[in-house]
């Protein structure tokens, strides 16, 4: 997946000019925010559960090596095999070797952002394997040749009429006059197409929401049955997950699950929570003959002990982007890589470098909504500020930004000069806007005023008003 994060501004302009995308993005606000609020209101202990979930992950990260070793031991005891991948290339090669070992022709996949991160599908297809995405949203965007625009709703940027057009374009073996007017008919058609793929798959690949050190179990949380069919029908089940997905015990998972679905979709619990532990045993009616887990680092271990370690608590619920005004305006593809929204603005530069992802931490109003709804209490705005500092220190931010901050710093270190300049600016702006009380355009602020008015100051700075009030007192 080509990284276009350095072109975020151009991506954003294109997204805001896309009428179909803007229509689709309205579903994010309507579909997620209110549902989460209602689900949380029904659980008085929700804030305490957030604290508990945070503490569980902090403890796990502090002893990550021990829990990963324990997990490998339990997987091996259950008859599975754990593969360690330092980077994306190594992870791809491991999975390609597994597929080659069984002469796999067809590979079915459940939704996995890690597979997007390592560019797995192109590698499998280049090796001659047919790859079928089985999550409905992932299947839709696979037909369109696109990448997910949301981590839990990959096709949220697509409207129903676009899905219908894609189904008619691709499913040419079906009657041309069939009814695809309703979401139910679209779903039924996709189910019929995918059922044959499930039954003939040689390898099934899934991600993992959690890996349990206590039992060697991988867990996926879904609202579709495709994840289960991807795991139990093929001869081989491959789990691809990053290191931080580990948790100590099933009891710990049960606590985190109580905040996951409520934060993600506003459900009390997802429709399916599927636990897999090793291959099938003699006498089992179904299940894979081989069970493999590929554990990916790809830059995560470098985050341990840094100011970005708390990002490793993320459980990929999507709440931060569901509530982010920037995401609402531009969608996920504008972020230019796998992870969009506030969590992507922190994680992307951590994994691909601030030189490639440095624009993303600036794509924030710092309203704090992301942190306020994060079930793991990840301080996303604080970490975005850290990345802004790194970008500035390496002279990667635009020259106008550096000069502007330099001028501000020069004045701020000289209080009298600062008070004089800001006082003069406040009076000048108040006079210039005396008729309307607001600005539709300002020099150096065109990006802001292009989409919103800027209220004019009243003519005095805060310090001036405070000094006057102090004298009266």
Wavefront OBJ file of the C-alpha trace (Angstrom):
o trace
v 0.000 0.000 0.000
v 1.588 3.223 -1.145
v 2.089 5.673 1.702
v 0.535 9.028 0.741
v 0.493 10.470 4.265
v 2.959 13.245 3.265
v 0.254 14.448 0.847
v -2.423 14.677 3.555
v -3.397 18.242 2.687
v -3.899 17.380 -0.977
v -5.753 14.198 0.002
v -8.000 16.195 2.316
v -8.840 18.769 -0.334
v -9.775 16.009 -2.743
v -11.907 14.270 -0.095
v -13.817 17.429 0.786
v -14.615 17.967 -2.900
v -15.973 14.414 -3.309
v -19.769 14.673 -3.043
v -20.325 10.903 -2.776
v -17.766 10.605 0.000
v -19.257 13.515 1.925
v -22.685 11.899 1.710
v -21.295 8.606 3.012
v -19.351 10.232 5.862
v -22.592 11.516 7.342
v -23.278 7.919 8.368
v -20.271 7.936 10.712
v -21.729 10.586 12.991
v -25.276 9.273 12.766
v -24.307 5.632 13.082
v -21.787 5.588 15.906
v -21.827 8.546 18.295
v -25.372 8.342 19.607
v -25.240 4.547 19.889
v -22.086 4.695 21.973
v -23.565 7.330 24.268
v -26.678 5.210 24.888
v -24.671 2.048 25.532
v -22.375 3.797 27.994
v -25.298 5.437 29.813
v -26.730 1.983 30.539
v -23.554 0.900 32.349
v -22.858 2.906 35.542
v -19.494 1.202 36.025
v -18.208 2.074 32.542
v -15.578 4.572 33.739
v -14.261 2.092 36.294
v -14.027 -0.524 33.565
v -11.995 1.896 31.446
v -9.578 2.293 34.338
v -9.350 -1.477 34.741
v -8.781 -2.034 31.009
v -6.034 0.594 30.979
v -4.327 -0.993 33.971
v -4.485 -4.478 32.445
v -2.756 -3.296 29.287
v -0.176 -1.242 31.185
v 0.720 -4.297 33.246
v 0.932 -6.448 30.122
v 3.221 -4.005 28.339
v 5.498 -3.860 31.385
v 5.983 -7.651 31.177
v 5.366 -8.112 27.459
v 8.269 -10.496 26.879
v 7.133 -12.864 29.629
v 3.546 -12.984 28.419
v 4.600 -13.529 24.801
v 6.795 -16.446 25.836
v 3.957 -17.916 27.902
v 1.613 -17.549 24.925
v 4.012 -19.369 22.609
v 4.320 -22.197 25.119
v 0.542 -22.623 25.378
v 0.055 -22.517 21.590
v 2.710 -25.196 21.133
v 1.144 -27.369 23.832
v -2.192 -27.097 22.013
v -0.613 -28.334 18.756
v -0.112 -24.990 17.031
v 2.978 -23.102 15.959
v 4.053 -19.524 16.617
v 6.149 -17.655 14.032
v 7.988 -14.450 14.949
v 8.194 -11.710 12.320
v 10.424 -8.692 12.840
v 8.949 -6.752 9.934
v 6.342 -6.860 7.175
v 8.539 -8.700 4.677
v 9.277 -11.489 7.125
v 5.586 -11.852 7.993
v 4.642 -12.069 4.310
v 7.279 -14.696 3.629
v 6.159 -16.834 6.565
v 2.568 -16.860 5.324
v 3.637 -17.497 1.728
v 5.687 -20.496 2.889
v 2.690 -21.881 4.803
v 0.477 -21.557 1.724
v 3.135 -23.133 -0.478
v 3.532 -26.063 1.908
v -0.065 -27.154 1.253
v -0.165 -26.059 -2.393
v -2.968 -23.656 -1.570
v -5.029 -22.333 -4.446
v -7.682 -20.307 -2.635
v -7.160 -18.266 0.538
v -10.066 -16.775 2.468
v -9.423 -13.854 4.804
v -11.248 -12.278 7.691
v -10.897 -8.560 8.305
v -7.361 -7.737 9.450
v -5.659 -4.364 9.559
v -2.346 -6.129 10.131
v -2.714 -7.849 6.753
v -3.158 -4.381 5.243
v -0.080 -3.172 7.095
v 2.120 -5.934 5.670
v 0.517 -5.749 2.184
v -0.392 -9.410 2.326
v -2.994 -9.617 -0.446
v -0.719 -8.402 -3.267
v 1.994 -10.810 -2.128
v -0.397 -13.780 -2.104
v -1.836 -12.879 -5.491
v 1.636 -12.444 -6.995
v 2.423 -15.980 -5.808
v -0.597 -17.332 -7.690
v -3.108 -17.640 -4.846
v -6.697 -16.464 -5.153
v -7.449 -14.230 -2.170
v -11.042 -13.643 -1.076
v -11.986 -11.093 1.570
v -14.955 -12.504 3.490
v -15.970 -9.578 5.698
v -18.766 -7.834 3.772
v -17.134 -4.408 3.966
v -13.743 -5.823 2.991
v -15.339 -7.790 0.141
v -16.937 -4.603 -1.193
v -13.699 -2.631 -1.202
v -11.798 -5.602 -2.679
v -14.177 -5.440 -5.644
v -13.469 -1.717 -5.889
v -9.690 -2.103 -5.628
v -9.575 0.089 -2.510
v -8.224 -0.062 1.015
v -10.266 0.251 4.237
v -11.227 3.774 5.225
v -12.148 2.803 8.801
v -10.723 0.122 11.062
v -14.071 -1.466 11.986
v -16.235 -0.326 9.049
v -13.888 -0.615 6.057
v -16.509 0.411 3.464
v -18.072 3.267 5.416
v -17.046 5.629 2.599
v -19.214 3.762 0.058
v -22.911 4.429 -0.557
v -25.515 1.743 -1.282
v -25.931 2.710 -4.922
v -22.174 2.333 -5.426
v -22.258 -1.156 -3.896
v -25.109 -2.118 -6.218
v -23.154 -0.880 -9.248
v -20.077 -2.868 -8.192
v -22.086 -6.066 -7.642
v -23.690 -5.740 -11.083
v -20.278 -5.082 -12.640
v -18.566 -8.095 -11.045
v -21.307 -10.688 -10.509
v -22.027 -11.072 -14.212
v -23.201 -14.683 -13.845
v -26.357 -13.538 -12.040
v -29.567 -12.284 -13.712
v -29.301 -8.681 -14.843
v -32.848 -7.893 -13.688
v -32.336 -9.092 -10.095
v -33.478 -6.808 -7.267
v -30.614 -5.070 -5.467
v -32.605 -2.142 -4.110
v -32.332 -3.052 -0.431
v -29.362 -3.734 1.862
v -30.848 -7.175 2.572
v -30.716 -8.183 -1.094
v -27.125 -6.974 -1.392
v -26.207 -8.981 1.688
v -27.931 -12.106 0.379
v -26.057 -11.879 -2.913
v -22.698 -11.490 -1.187
v -23.497 -14.416 1.103
v -24.293 -16.639 -1.855
v -21.090 -15.705 -3.678
v -18.906 -16.180 -0.611
v -20.382 -19.495 0.517
v -18.727 -21.369 -2.351
v -15.419 -19.622 -1.567
v -15.540 -20.767 2.067
v -16.179 -24.380 1.121
v -13.279 -24.564 -1.339
v -10.633 -22.599 0.597
v -7.329 -24.266 1.432
v -6.087 -21.639 3.893
v -8.024 -19.274 6.134
v -6.363 -16.152 7.513
v -7.750 -14.053 10.356
v -6.512 -11.252 12.525
v -6.904 -11.265 16.289
v -8.457 -8.788 18.668
v -6.730 -10.513 21.576
v -4.174 -13.245 22.249
v -4.427 -14.901 25.665
v -1.163 -15.879 27.326
v -2.908 -18.110 29.877
v -4.409 -20.470 27.294
v -2.713 -19.817 23.934
v -6.056 -18.640 22.550
v -6.689 -16.171 19.730
v -9.935 -14.183 19.849
v -11.784 -12.370 17.080
v -14.738 -10.061 17.709
v -17.123 -9.666 14.775
v -20.727 -9.038 13.790
v -20.626 -11.509 10.891
v -20.171 -15.263 10.772
v -17.446 -15.023 8.156
v -14.721 -15.097 10.777
v -15.848 -18.468 12.099
v -16.134 -19.973 8.607
v -12.675 -18.674 7.724
v -11.222 -20.461 10.760
v -12.964 -23.826 10.797
v -13.481 -24.793 7.124
v -9.990 -24.586 5.520
v -7.263 -27.128 6.281
v -4.965 -24.388 7.579
v -5.804 -21.513 9.927
v -3.276 -18.676 10.083
v -3.618 -15.902 12.684
v -1.734 -12.688 11.970
v -1.431 -10.313 14.928
v 0.903 -7.694 16.357
v 2.766 -8.157 19.617
v 0.636 -5.825 21.731
v -2.536 -7.913 21.208
v -1.446 -10.157 24.083
v -3.345 -10.116 27.403
v -2.577 -12.258 30.446
v -5.824 -14.153 31.161
v -9.337 -14.874 29.938
v -10.613 -12.875 32.911
v -8.664 -9.856 31.643
v -10.194 -10.293 28.179
v -13.691 -10.426 29.647
v -13.169 -7.032 31.271
v -11.824 -5.390 28.114
v -14.621 -6.880 26.003
v -17.160 -5.003 28.130
v -15.775 -1.678 26.910
v -14.837 -2.753 23.371
v -18.229 -3.227 21.700
v -19.835 -0.324 23.550
v -17.058 1.970 22.353
v -16.962 0.630 18.803
v -20.556 0.133 17.689
v -22.676 0.945 20.729
v -23.523 -2.729 21.264
v -23.455 -4.346 24.665
v -21.557 -7.198 23.034
v -20.620 -8.086 19.489
v -22.624 -10.802 17.735
v -19.652 -13.183 17.597
v -16.756 -13.498 20.027
v -14.815 -16.506 18.754
v -12.016 -18.244 20.666
v -9.562 -20.523 18.857
v -6.952 -22.660 20.573
v -4.853 -24.811 18.271
v -5.881 -27.209 15.476
v -8.684 -29.734 15.748
v -8.125 -32.822 17.848
v -8.974 -36.439 16.968
v -12.727 -36.817 17.030
v -13.472 -33.116 16.472
v -16.121 -32.682 13.755
v -14.495 -29.612 12.243
v -11.576 -27.234 12.547
v -8.202 -26.789 10.838
v -5.570 -29.473 10.572
v -2.827 -26.897 11.202
v -2.896 -23.763 13.344
v -0.283 -21.049 12.878
v 0.160 -17.686 14.613
v 2.357 -15.023 13.034
v 3.403 -12.434 15.628
v 4.474 -9.155 14.040
v 6.721 -6.507 15.552
v 7.229 -4.039 12.680
v 8.299 -1.178 14.941
v 6.177 -1.819 18.009
v 8.983 -2.913 20.308
v 10.693 0.419 19.604
v 7.647 2.169 21.088
v 8.093 0.426 24.435
v 9.574 2.776 27.009
v 9.028 5.805 24.774
v 6.511 8.628 24.998
v 4.386 6.629 22.524
v 4.143 3.401 24.546
v 0.578 4.174 25.613
v -0.486 3.864 21.967
v 0.133 0.124 22.342
v -2.931 -0.055 24.607
v -5.154 0.513 21.550
v -7.779 -2.216 21.015
v -8.827 -0.934 17.546
v -12.395 0.011 18.478
v -12.495 3.057 16.183
v -14.154 5.312 18.778
v -11.543 8.027 18.297
v -12.265 8.402 14.575
v -16.010 8.031 15.108
v -15.901 11.203 17.210
v -13.181 13.105 15.334
v -14.327 16.214 13.407
v -11.346 15.937 11.067
v -12.181 12.331 10.173
v -15.811 13.369 9.659
v -14.634 15.945 7.111
v -12.114 13.913 5.091
v -12.654 10.201 5.780
v -9.993 7.555 6.215
v -8.243 7.445 2.842
v -6.985 11.012 3.242
v -4.650 9.808 6.024
v -2.692 7.996 3.352
v -1.915 4.669 5.003
v -3.497 1.820 6.930
v -4.564 3.579 10.123
v -6.791 6.673 9.917
v -8.140 9.131 12.448
v -6.487 10.183 15.719
v -5.062 6.725 16.431
v -3.514 6.713 12.960
v -2.085 10.175 13.528
v -0.027 8.687 16.370
v 0.577 5.147 15.127
v 1.509 5.905 11.516
v 4.569 8.077 12.261
v 5.557 5.518 14.912
v 5.628 2.729 12.320
v 6.680 4.448 9.081
v 8.611 7.443 10.445
v 7.817 11.071 11.113
v 9.259 11.985 7.714
v 6.408 10.068 6.056
v 3.670 10.480 8.665
v 4.507 13.863 10.163
v 1.563 15.705 8.599
v -0.976 13.512 10.379
v -0.433 14.771 13.969
v -1.206 18.238 12.602
v -4.588 16.998 11.313
v -6.245 17.636 14.648
v -8.271 20.390 16.261
v -7.063 19.144 19.678
v -10.669 19.203 20.842
v -9.890 16.143 22.975
v -12.945 14.118 21.942
v -10.737 11.186 20.927
v -9.198 10.871 24.374
v -12.520 11.406 26.129
v -14.114 8.384 24.407
v -11.105 6.050 24.183
v -11.931 2.940 26.247
v -8.235 2.514 27.061
v -7.750 6.177 28.088
v -4.972 6.719 25.546
v -3.817 10.378 25.664
v -3.902 10.839 21.888
v -3.618 14.670 21.839
v -0.545 14.536 24.080
v 1.187 12.080 21.776
v 0.252 14.113 18.705
v 1.944 17.073 20.361
v 5.051 14.926 20.850
v 5.079 14.117 17.138
v 4.658 17.795 16.269
v 7.709 18.516 18.395
v 9.691 15.777 16.634
v 8.628 17.135 13.255
v 9.674 20.666 14.223
v 13.019 19.523 15.668
v 13.891 17.730 12.426
v 12.886 20.766 10.316
v 10.189 18.723 8.589
v 7.365 21.177 9.252
v 6.689 23.821 6.561
v 9.020 26.814 6.556
v 6.112 29.196 7.171
v 5.234 27.275 10.337
v 8.819 27.345 11.589
v 9.176 31.060 10.863
v 5.846 31.812 12.492
v 6.710 29.871 15.635
v 10.138 31.482 15.687
v 8.608 34.954 15.535
v 6.103 34.065 18.235
v 8.863 32.639 20.471
v 10.965 35.781 19.976
v 8.075 37.963 21.121
v 6.922 35.633 23.905
v 10.361 35.778 25.531
v 9.983 39.581 25.710
v 6.769 40.240 27.661
v 6.562 43.953 26.950
v 7.036 43.462 23.234
v 4.517 40.605 23.269
v 1.910 42.695 25.079
v 2.443 45.619 22.719
v 2.181 43.527 19.551
v -0.830 41.494 20.672
v -2.593 44.589 21.965
v -2.011 46.374 18.678
v -3.240 43.341 16.722
v -6.375 42.990 18.873
v -7.323 46.656 18.445
v -6.613 46.559 14.711
v -8.705 43.437 14.171
v -11.562 44.823 16.252
v -11.612 47.984 14.139
v -11.395 46.057 10.869
v -14.382 43.887 11.804
v -16.482 46.533 13.547
v -19.359 46.145 11.081
v -19.729 42.343 11.203
v -17.848 41.315 14.335
v -16.222 38.466 12.441
v -13.899 37.767 9.544
v -14.619 35.868 6.367
v -10.972 36.135 5.368
v -7.698 36.994 7.051
v -4.107 36.967 5.788
v -2.233 33.856 6.990
v -5.565 32.313 8.066
v -7.117 31.502 4.704
v -7.235 27.787 5.443
v -9.393 28.480 8.498
v -11.667 31.157 7.095
v -12.301 29.224 3.873
v -14.633 26.925 5.814
v -15.680 28.995 8.843
v -15.874 32.561 10.103
v -13.379 33.811 12.662
v -14.888 35.920 15.467
v -13.120 39.250 15.884
v -11.524 40.198 19.217
v -13.255 42.862 21.289
v -10.322 45.231 21.136
v -8.333 44.214 24.204
v -6.169 41.229 25.060
v -6.850 39.038 28.066
v -3.886 40.557 29.900
v -5.186 44.075 29.279
v -8.653 43.183 30.517
v -7.171 41.421 33.562
v -4.993 44.422 34.406
v -7.991 46.765 34.159
v -10.092 44.502 36.334
v -7.282 44.219 38.916
v -6.984 47.997 39.141
v -10.709 48.327 39.800
v -10.491 45.706 42.519
l 1 2 3 4 5 6 7 8 9 10 11 12 13 14 15 16 17 18 19 20 21 22 23 24 25 26 27 28 29 30 31 32 33 34 35 36 37 38 39 40 41 42 43 44 45 46 47 48 49 50 51 52 53 54 55 56 57 58 59 60 61 62 63 64 65 66 67 68 69 70 71 72 73 74 75 76 77 78 79 80 81 82 83 84 85 86 87 88 89 90 91 92 93 94 95 96 97 98 99 100 101 102 103 104 105 106 107 108 109 110 111 112 113 114 115 116 117 118 119 120 121 122 123 124 125 126 127 128 129 130 131 132 133 134 135 136 137 138 139 140 141 142 143 144 145 146 147 148 149 150 151 152 153 154 155 156 157 158 159 160 161 162 163 164 165 166 167 168 169 170 171 172 173 174 175 176 177 178 179 180 181 182 183 184 185 186 187 188 189 190 191 192 193 194 195 196 197 198 199 200 201 202 203 204 205 206 207 208 209 210 211 212 213 214 215 216 217 218 219 220 221 222 223 224 225 226 227 228 229 230 231 232 233 234 235 236 237 238 239 240 241 242 243 244 245 246 247 248 249 250 251 252 253 254 255 256 257 258 259 260 261 262 263 264 265 266 267 268 269 270 271 272 273 274 275 276 277 278 279 280 281 282 283 284 285 286 287 288 289 290 291 292 293 294 295 296 297 298 299 300 301 302 303 304 305 306 307 308 309 310 311 312 313 314 315 316 317 318 319 320 321 322 323 324 325 326 327 328 329 330 331 332 333 334 335 336 337 338 339 340 341 342 343 344 345 346 347 348 349 350 351 352 353 354 355 356 357 358 359 360 361 362 363 364 365 366 367 368 369 370 371 372 373 374 375 376 377 378 379 380 381 382 383 384 385 386 387 388 389 390 391 392 393 394 395 396 397 398 399 400 401 402 403 404 405 406 407 408 409 410 411 412 413 414 415 416 417 418 419 420 421 422 423 424 425 426 427 428 429 430 431 432 433 434 435 436 437 438 439 440 441 442 443 444 445 446 447 448 449 450 451 452 453 454 455 456 457 458 459 460 461 462 463 464 465 466 467 468 469 470 471 472 473
